[in-house]
Amino acid sequence: MDDRGGLTAAPPAARIEVRRLTTPPDVGALAAAAGPDVVWLDSSVPAGSPATAHDRARWSVLALTDGPFAARFRHETRRAFVETTPASHAWFGGVATVEGSNGPAFAVLAELLARTPVLPEPVPGCGFALGWVGFLGYELGRESGGVDRTAEGHADADLRFVDRAVVTDATGGAWALALVAGAEPAASARNRAWLEEVTTPVTRADGGDAAPFLPDTVPATGRVTRTAYETAVDACRAEIRAGNAFQVCLTTAFAVPQVLQEARVDPATDPHLVEYLRLRATDPVPFGAYLRLGPLRVASRSPERFLRIDAAGRVSAEPIKGTRRRSDDPVEDEAARVELAASVKDRAENVMIVDLLRNDLLRTAVPGSVHVDRLCAVETYASVHQMVSTIGAVLPEGTSRAAVVRAAFPPGSMTGAPKIRAMAIADRLEGGPRGVYSGAIGYFSASGAVDLSVVIRTLVTVLDDRGAVRSRSFGAGGAVTWSSVAADEADEVETKTRSVFAGVGATVRW
């Protein structure tokens, strides 16, 4: 067992081959040209963002799921499924294909990570050394004391082991990465051939000039009315008054019009990817992502990191609590930022989640290593101001990365405090699963590094067996405390929702 989280030593002559790309690629075009499934971890920030935001947004990863060493882990209806190719079967030491075992998701993930051979990080400063990429849905919280629900229409988790990727640096650098192993010459030859192909420029995929999918007159409709949401806020306050919680993250969802109902998804002309390109053009964020995984299309414009673990075992969490909509008027915009920074209510919400995350990290960290690096800092993005804190910790040698994530899952900023009780209250009032929303997107690198975002500001599309749109939804919510005002909480939901829907031409109606 290796000291970077249980990873095993790489087989002899196994390594990541790297090609420096002389011309920065159009990553959107590469995503469009990729195989049936793809994961794009897409970082960017608007001009004028704080240095901390630029640091978080330095690296982007386009992970391709169709290489010869590819493998898949998904957890659905409380069962685990693992699929391997002949080359990946050998790469993971003969791991058996699993079809519907009853293993808990995080236990199966821990075993897969332990079987993943260690690979050094090939690009200095970037933690990604190939590995497992995808999402962990909110309903996996059942494994750490949450309500026993499952997602509707898709898996609770879908992670792919990828042996091909393109990594880009915000400063302009780009690298193609591919796994090669002496024991698998045919698979290695295929990956070397891909490295040569990826250096060829790809036709630009840019949805910025296309007509919007949704006309301005088409509304996105709330799952509940605004009045019903405000009533639920007051129900949360009653629970807090009774001493059952300190804070509850109450969410709702909006249904996006079925304008793509008859669309068939061709990976080369993916309309959901075009939609995502439009969103990213109007709303740069450090933790954007586009996922095309089986029946799912996930377009995330998240500004929030859940957990980062480097290969040496240093951990950081960066919860966001407190949001204000930006104004086109500079004076009003600055006033909104100052008001957020001084808000007693928002600072109280943020500090409660910081304390919750400190407790989550204490479960797996070296005693005494958990610390707060910054508290209630205000950061500015394209459409909102947000209050952000940073908590750090150090892991003991040999700590499973899956165990660290499980101990902190779901993200505390999406639950409330105390976590288990707050989750139960929210579930009763929301009346349904959250699915991908409120979970995590990112990677478990073969180096032992992990980087996961919180799934917020995210459009989730589920397709049926024919490739037609089955559902399209957007989740939004906020932290309810005793001092919350129901109308203000509803306003915050609208602010968060409009920050994304403006990019696809939709209005909000509830």
DANOR-V627110 format. One record per backbone hydrogen bond with DSSP energy under -0.5 kcal/mol. NH is the residue of the N-H (numbers start at 1). CO is the residue of the C=O. E is the energy in kcal/mol with one decimal. If there is no record, write none. Layout:
{{NH CO E} {NH CO E}}
This chain:
{{2 7 -1.4} {5 2 -0.6} {6 2 -1.8} {8 116 -0.9} {14 11 -1.6} {15 180 -2.5} {17 15 -0.6} {17 178 -2.9} {19 176 -2.1} {21 174 -2.6} {22 20 -0.6} {24 22 -0.5} {27 25 -1.2} {30 26 -2.0} {31 27 -2.5} {32 28 -2.1} {33 29 -2.0} {34 30 -0.8} {34 31 -0.6} {38 292 -1.7} {39 63 -2.1} {40 290 -2.8} {41 39 -0.6} {41 61 -3.2} {42 40 -0.8} {42 288 -2.0} {43 41 -0.6} {44 285 -2.2} {49 46 -1.5} {53 50 -0.7} {54 50 -1.7} {55 51 -2.4} {56 52 -1.8} {57 53 -1.6} {58 55 -1.0} {60 168 -2.3} {61 41 -2.4} {62 166 -2.8} {63 39 -3.4} {63 61 -0.7} {64 62 -0.5} {64 164 -2.1} {65 37 -0.9} {70 67 -1.5} {71 161 -1.2} {72 83 -2.6} {73 159 -3.2} {74 81 -2.4} {75 157 -2.1} {76 79 -2.5} {79 76 -1.9} {80 101 -2.6} {81 74 -2.7} {82 98 -2.5} {83 72 -2.6} {85 70 -0.9} {88 68 -0.6} {89 85 -2.8} {90 86 -1.6} {91 87 -2.2} {92 88 -2.3} {93 90 -1.8} {94 89 -2.6} {95 89 -0.7} {98 82 -1.3} {100 80 -1.0} {100 98 -0.5} {101 80 -1.8} {108 104 -2.3} {109 105 -2.7} {110 106 -2.2} {111 107 -1.8} {112 108 -2.4} {113 109 -2.7} {114 110 -2.1} {115 111 -1.6} {116 112 -0.7} {116 113 -0.7} {117 115 -0.6} {118 8 -3.2} {119 446 -1.4} {124 122 -0.6} {126 123 -2.3} {127 125 -0.5} {129 130 -0.9} {131 162 -1.5} {132 444 -2.5} {133 160 -2.5} {134 442 -2.0} {135 158 -2.0} {136 440 -2.7} {137 156 -3.5} {138 435 -2.5} {140 137 -1.9} {141 138 -2.3} {142 139 -1.8} {143 140 -2.1} {144 141 -1.7} {145 142 -1.1} {146 141 -2.9} {149 147 -1.8} {153 151 -0.6} {156 75 -2.8} {157 75 -1.3} {158 135 -2.0} {159 73 -3.4} {160 133 -3.1} {161 71 -2.4} {162 131 -3.1} {162 160 -0.7} {164 64 -0.7} {165 177 -2.1} {166 62 -2.2} {167 175 -2.8} {168 60 -2.3} {169 173 -3.0} {170 58 -2.3} {172 169 -2.6} {175 167 -2.7} {176 19 -2.7} {177 165 -3.2} {178 17 -1.9} {179 163 -2.1} {180 15 -2.5} {184 181 -1.9} {188 184 -2.4} {189 185 -2.4} {190 186 -1.8} {191 187 -1.8} {192 188 -2.4} {193 189 -2.2} {194 190 -1.9} {195 191 -2.0} {196 192 -1.5} {197 193 -1.9} {198 194 -2.6} {199 196 -0.6} {200 197 -2.0} {206 204 -0.6} {210 207 -0.8} {214 504 -1.1} {215 213 -0.5} {218 215 -2.3} {219 217 -0.6} {220 507 -3.6} {221 219 -0.5} {221 255 -1.6} {222 509 -2.1} {223 253 -3.3} {226 510 -2.1} {229 225 -2.1} {230 226 -2.5} {231 227 -2.1} {232 228 -2.0} {233 229 -2.1} {234 230 -2.0} {235 231 -1.7} {236 232 -2.1} {237 233 -2.1} {238 234 -1.8} {239 235 -1.8} {240 236 -2.3} {241 237 -2.7} {242 238 -1.8} {243 240 -1.5} {244 239 -2.5} {245 239 -0.5} {246 417 -3.2} {247 417 -2.0} {248 480 -2.1} {249 415 -2.2} {250 248 -1.0} {250 478 -2.1} {252 476 -2.9} {254 474 -2.6} {255 221 -3.2} {256 254 -0.5} {256 472 -2.4} {259 257 -1.9} {261 258 -1.5} {263 260 -1.8} {266 264 -0.9} {267 265 -0.6} {269 266 -2.0} {270 267 -0.7} {271 269 -0.7} {274 270 -1.7} {275 271 -2.0} {276 272 -2.2} {277 273 -2.6} {278 274 -1.6} {279 275 -2.0} {280 276 -2.8} {281 277 -1.4} {282 278 -1.0} {282 279 -0.7} {283 279 -1.4} {287 302 -1.6} {288 42 -1.3} {288 285 -0.7} {289 300 -2.1} {290 40 -2.3} {291 298 -2.4} {292 38 -2.7} {293 291 -0.5} {293 296 -1.5} {296 293 -2.6} {297 461 -2.1} {298 291 -2.4} {299 297 -0.5} {299 459 -2.6} {300 289 -3.1} {300 298 -0.6} {301 457 -2.4} {302 287 -0.8} {305 318 -0.5} {306 452 -2.7} {307 452 -1.0} {308 316 -2.4} {309 450 -2.8} {310 314 -2.3} {313 310 -2.1} {315 393 -3.0} {316 308 -2.3} {317 391 -2.5} {318 305 -1.0} {321 387 -2.0} {324 385 -2.2} {326 383 -2.4} {330 328 -0.6} {333 329 -2.8} {334 330 -2.3} {335 331 -2.1} {336 332 -2.2} {337 333 -1.9} {338 334 -2.6} {339 335 -2.6} {340 336 -2.1} {341 337 -2.2} {342 338 -1.7} {343 339 -0.7} {343 340 -1.0} {347 343 -2.1} {348 344 -2.2} {349 345 -2.3} {350 346 -2.5} {351 347 -2.7} {352 348 -2.1} {353 349 -1.8} {354 350 -2.3} {355 351 -2.3} {356 352 -2.0} {357 353 -2.7} {358 354 -2.3} {359 355 -1.9} {360 356 -2.2} {361 357 -2.7} {362 358 -1.9} {363 359 -0.8} {363 360 -0.8} {364 361 -1.4} {365 361 -1.9} {366 394 -3.5} {369 366 -2.4} {371 392 -2.6} {373 371 -0.6} {373 390 -2.2} {374 390 -1.3} {377 388 -2.6} {379 377 -0.5} {379 386 -3.2} {381 384 -3.0} {382 284 -0.7} {385 324 -2.8} {386 379 -3.1} {387 322 -2.1} {388 377 -3.9} {388 386 -0.6} {389 319 -1.9} {390 374 -2.3} {391 317 -2.7} {392 371 -3.2} {393 315 -1.9} {395 313 -2.5} {396 364 -0.8} {398 3 -1.2} {399 396 -1.5} {401 5 -0.6} {404 400 -1.6} {405 401 -2.2} {406 402 -2.6} {407 403 -2.1} {408 404 -1.0} {408 405 -0.7} {409 405 -0.6} {409 406 -1.1} {411 438 -0.5} {414 411 -2.2} {415 412 -1.5} {416 412 -1.5} {417 247 -1.8} {422 418 -2.7} {423 419 -2.6} {424 420 -1.8} {425 421 -2.1} {426 422 -2.5} {427 423 -2.5} {428 424 -2.0} {429 425 -1.9} {430 426 -2.8} {431 427 -2.5} {437 434 -1.0} {438 455 -2.6} {439 436 -2.2} {440 136 -2.5} {441 453 -1.3} {442 134 -2.4} {443 451 -2.2} {444 132 -3.0} {445 443 -0.5} {445 449 -2.8} {446 130 -2.1} {448 445 -1.6} {450 309 -2.9} {451 443 -2.0} {452 307 -2.7} {453 441 -3.2} {454 304 -2.4} {455 439 -2.0} {456 454 -1.6} {459 299 -2.6} {460 473 -2.7} {461 297 -2.8} {461 459 -0.5} {462 471 -2.7} {463 295 -2.6} {464 468 -2.8} {467 464 -1.8} {469 260 -0.7} {469 261 -0.5} {470 462 -3.2} {471 462 -1.7} {473 460 -2.5} {474 254 -1.9} {475 458 -0.7} {476 252 -2.2} {478 250 -2.0} {480 248 -3.0} {481 479 -0.5} {484 481 -1.7} {489 485 -2.2} {490 486 -2.1} {491 487 -2.0} {492 488 -2.1} {493 489 -1.8} {494 490 -2.1} {495 491 -2.4} {496 492 -2.3} {497 493 -2.3} {498 494 -2.9} {499 495 -1.6} {500 496 -0.6} {500 497 -1.1} {501 497 -2.6} {502 498 -2.1} {503 500 -1.7} {504 501 -1.5} {505 502 -0.8} {506 501 -2.0} {507 218 -1.5} {509 220 -2.7}}
